[in-house]
Amino acid sequence: MKVNNASKSTNTDITNSKRSLIKQKIISLGIRLLVSTLLKLTRNRRKKLVQNIGKTILRFANKTRKRAINNIINAMPELSIKEATDLAFDAYGNCAYGVAESFWLSQVEPDIFCDEETLQILQSGTGACIATMHIGCYEAVPLAVAKFAKQSVTLTNIPDFLADTMDFYSDVNITAINKKSANAFSELVIRAGNNAYISLHCDLYANQTEVTFFGQKTKAPSGVVLLAKLTKKPLLLAYAVYQDDGQVQVFFETLTSEKLAEQKTQQESEQTVEQVMAQIYQRFEQIIRQYPSQWYWSYNRWKNYSS
């Protein structure tokens, strides 16, 4: 009897696995067809359509919508409820398009801006760690890096059903590492050591380093700073925004071009990380205030936590 039960359980697992695989393939095919259809439209029509889809999704996503509005009100209390609500919908629509453009990166030609020192770092071929954020065209930063360097690397959170479509990164010479991978950080360390340029989104909540963001204490991922320290690479900040005509502009800034100092104790090292992260988040806030309708407001960035 036990053998029969085990056999039935195994057969059920196999059946469920097959169903899941078929479902993933159907979804993947559906997305490919959708992208193919969108690419037949002019860029302006494509943008308006995706923005409207994003706004419609937000209208029915009560939890996501409420969080976005609350985040905006907490960050910019000078806005009225109506202004915060309108901004939440505009931002969600714009971010939907910023995500969608990842599927046709080969058609995105960003304008790139940086000072002379930063340009030298990007052209040196010796690598750098780049702190970026969820604003404008999400993957425009590693795309812009690929214009200068042979090794442009980023982390992605690709769903399983899209795993076979990651060629939209490789088509534009970007190496995408799945952040769900158990050895993702170690792979980043190896690639950074081999002079790759690593672009990491670090405006999400993560229970790592305490920062002040829009006047409120929260915690942030400090992996980009730790990676720069560990590999002794320059640390840059970059972001991509859309102009009124739909053109993508990418801006690079140098945070530190010197090797981060070796610290004698763990406490001193953590203080150094906190100082750099504070600088990054201060700059993030300035950028968001300049382009509030292009930043993704719906993440739970101000979670309660024990200090």
C-alpha positions in Angstrom: 0.0 0.0 0.0 2.8 2.4 0.9 4.4 1.7 -2.5 1.2 2.5 -4.3 0.8 5.7 -2.4 4.3 6.8 -3.2 3.7 5.9 -6.9 0.5 7.9 -7.0 2.3 10.9 -5.4 5.1 10.7 -7.9 2.7 10.5 -10.8 0.8 13.5 -9.4 4.1 15.5 -9.1 5.0 14.6 -12.7 1.5 15.6 -14.0 1.6 18.9 -12.1 5.1 19.6 -13.4 4.0 19.0 -17.0 1.0 21.3 -16.5 3.2 24.0 -15.0 5.6 23.7 -17.9 2.8 23.9 -20.5 1.3 26.9 -18.7 4.7 28.7 -18.7 5.2 28.0 -22.4 1.7 29.4 -23.2 2.3 32.5 -21.1 5.7 33.0 -22.8 4.2 32.6 -26.2 1.5 35.0 -25.3 4.0 37.6 -24.2 6.0 37.1 -27.4 2.9 37.6 -29.5 2.0 40.8 -27.5 5.6 42.2 -27.9 5.5 41.4 -31.6 2.2 43.2 -32.0 3.4 46.2 -30.0 6.5 46.5 -32.2 4.3 47.0 -35.3 3.0 50.2 -33.8 4.8 53.5 -33.9 6.8 54.2 -30.7 4.4 57.0 -29.7 1.3 54.8 -30.1 3.1 51.9 -28.3 3.9 54.1 -25.4 0.4 55.4 -25.0 -1.1 51.9 -25.2 1.3 50.5 -22.6 0.8 53.5 -20.3 -3.0 53.0 -20.5 -2.6 49.3 -19.7 -0.5 50.2 -16.7 -3.0 52.7 -15.4 -5.9 50.2 -15.9 -4.0 47.5 -13.9 -3.4 50.0 -11.1 -7.0 50.9 -11.0 -7.9 47.3 -10.1 -4.9 46.6 -7.9 -6.2 48.1 -4.7 -3.3 47.2 -2.4 -0.7 48.4 -4.9 -2.6 51.6 -5.6 -3.1 52.5 -2.0 0.6 51.9 -1.2 1.7 54.1 -4.0 -0.6 56.9 -2.9 0.4 56.6 0.7 4.1 56.6 -0.2 3.6 59.8 -2.3 1.7 61.5 0.5 4.4 60.5 3.1 7.2 61.6 0.8 5.6 64.8 -0.4 3.0 65.9 2.1 2.5 69.2 0.3 0.5 67.4 -2.4 -3.3 67.0 -2.1 -4.9 63.6 -2.2 -6.0 64.3 -5.8 -2.5 65.3 -6.8 -1.0 62.3 -5.1 -3.5 60.0 -6.8 -2.9 61.5 -10.2 0.8 61.2 -9.7 0.4 57.5 -8.7 -1.4 56.7 -11.9 1.0 58.7 -14.1 4.0 57.1 -12.5 2.5 53.5 -12.8 1.8 54.1 -16.5 5.3 55.5 -17.2 6.9 52.6 -15.3 4.9 50.1 -17.2 6.4 51.5 -20.3 9.8 51.6 -18.8 9.6 47.9 -18.0 8.1 47.0 -21.4 11.0 48.6 -23.2 13.2 45.9 -21.8 11.6 43.6 -24.4 12.9 45.7 -27.3 16.1 47.2 -26.0 17.7 46.8 -29.5 15.4 49.7 -30.6 16.3 52.0 -27.7 19.1 54.5 -28.4 19.7 56.5 -25.3 21.5 59.8 -25.1 24.3 59.6 -22.6 25.5 62.3 -20.3 28.5 62.3 -17.9 31.4 64.4 -16.8 35.0 63.8 -18.0 36.1 61.8 -15.0 33.1 59.5 -15.3 33.6 59.1 -19.0 37.2 58.0 -18.4 36.0 55.3 -16.0 33.4 54.1 -18.5 36.0 54.0 -21.3 38.8 52.5 -19.3 37.7 48.9 -19.6 38.7 48.3 -16.0 35.1 48.0 -14.7 33.0 49.8 -12.1 30.0 49.2 -9.8 26.9 51.3 -10.7 24.0 52.1 -8.4 20.9 52.7 -10.3 17.1 53.0 -9.7 13.6 52.1 -10.9 13.0 55.2 -12.9 12.3 55.9 -16.5 13.5 53.0 -18.8 14.6 50.4 -16.3 17.3 48.7 -18.3 18.7 51.8 -20.1 21.6 52.1 -17.7 23.2 48.7 -18.6 22.3 49.4 -22.2 24.2 52.6 -22.1 27.1 50.9 -20.4 27.3 48.4 -23.2 27.9 51.3 -25.6 31.3 51.9 -23.8 32.3 48.5 -22.4 32.4 44.9 -23.5 31.1 43.6 -20.2 27.8 45.1 -19.1 26.3 43.0 -16.3 23.0 43.4 -14.4 20.8 41.5 -12.0 17.3 40.6 -13.2 14.2 39.1 -11.6 13.0 37.2 -14.7 9.9 35.0 -14.0 10.4 31.3 -14.8 8.0 31.6 -17.8 10.3 34.2 -19.4 13.6 32.4 -18.7 13.9 31.4 -22.3 13.4 35.0 -23.6 16.5 36.5 -21.9 18.0 36.9 -25.4 16.6 40.5 -25.4 19.5 41.2 -23.0 22.2 39.3 -25.0 21.0 40.9 -28.2 22.4 44.3 -26.9 25.5 42.8 -25.2 24.1 42.8 -21.7 24.8 39.8 -19.4 21.8 39.2 -17.1 22.2 37.3 -13.9 19.0 36.0 -12.3 18.9 37.5 -8.8 17.1 34.4 -7.5 20.2 32.3 -8.1 21.9 31.1 -4.9 25.3 32.2 -6.2 24.2 35.5 -7.8 26.4 37.7 -5.6 29.5 35.4 -6.0 29.0 35.5 -9.8 28.9 39.3 -9.6 32.1 39.3 -7.6 33.8 37.2 -10.2 32.6 39.3 -13.1 33.6 42.5 -11.3 37.0 41.1 -10.7 37.2 40.5 -14.4 36.6 44.2 -15.1 32.9 44.0 -15.8 30.6 47.0 -15.3 27.9 45.9 -12.8 24.6 47.9 -12.8 22.4 47.2 -9.7 19.1 48.7 -8.8 19.4 49.7 -5.1 16.3 51.8 -4.4 14.3 48.9 -3.0 13.8 48.1 0.6 16.2 45.5 2.0 17.0 44.8 5.6 20.7 45.7 5.3 21.8 49.3 5.7 19.8 52.1 7.5 19.2 55.2 5.4 17.1 58.3 5.6 14.8 58.6 2.6 12.3 61.5 2.2 12.9 62.3 5.9 12.0 58.8 7.1 14.3 56.1 8.3 14.3 52.9 6.3 16.7 50.2 5.2 18.3 49.7 1.8 20.3 47.1 -0.1 24.0 47.8 0.2 25.3 45.1 -2.2 26.6 47.6 -4.8 28.8 49.4 -2.2 30.0 46.1 -0.7 30.8 44.9 -4.2 32.8 48.1 -5.0 34.7 47.7 -1.7 35.4 44.0 -2.2 36.7 44.4 -5.7 38.2 47.9 -5.3 36.3 49.3 -8.3 35.0 52.8 -8.8 31.4 53.4 -7.6 29.1 55.3 -10.0 25.5 56.4 -9.8 23.3 56.3 -13.0 19.7 56.8 -13.9 17.6 56.9 -17.0 14.6 59.2 -17.7 12.3 59.9 -20.6 12.0 63.3 -22.2 8.7 64.7 -23.5 9.4 63.3 -27.0 10.0 59.8 -25.6 13.7 59.9 -26.0 15.7 58.2 -23.2 18.5 60.1 -21.5 21.0 58.3 -19.2 23.0 60.2 -16.7 26.2 58.9 -15.1 27.9 60.4 -12.0 31.0 59.3 -10.1 30.5 58.7 -6.4 34.1 57.6 -5.7 36.9 56.9 -8.2 39.4 55.9 -5.5 39.8 52.5 -3.9 37.6 52.3 -0.8 39.8 52.3 2.3 40.5 49.1 4.1 38.8 49.2 7.5 40.4 47.6 10.6 37.1 46.5 12.2 33.7 45.4 11.0 32.1 48.3 12.8 34.2 50.8 10.9 33.4 49.0 7.6 29.7 49.2 8.3 29.9 52.9 9.0 31.7 53.5 5.7 28.9 51.6 3.9 26.3 53.6 5.7 27.9 56.8 4.7 28.1 55.9 1.1 24.5 54.6 1.1 23.4 57.8 2.7 25.0 59.7 -0.2 23.3 57.5 -2.8 19.9 57.9 -1.2 20.3 61.6 -0.8 20.9 61.8 -4.6 18.1 59.3 -5.3 15.7 61.6 -3.5 16.9 64.6 -5.5 16.4 62.8 -8.8 12.9 61.5 -7.8 11.8 65.0 -6.8 12.9 66.2 -10.3 11.1 63.3 -12.1 8.3 62.1 -9.7 6.1 60.8 -12.4 8.8 58.4 -13.7 9.7 56.6 -10.4 8.0 53.5 -9.2 6.2 54.4 -6.0 4.4 51.2 -5.2 7.1 49.2 -3.5 6.9 48.9 0.3 10.0 51.0 0.8 9.2 52.2 4.3 8.6 48.9 6.1 8.5 48.9 9.9 11.5 47.2 11.3 13.5 46.8 14.6 16.6 48.9 14.7 
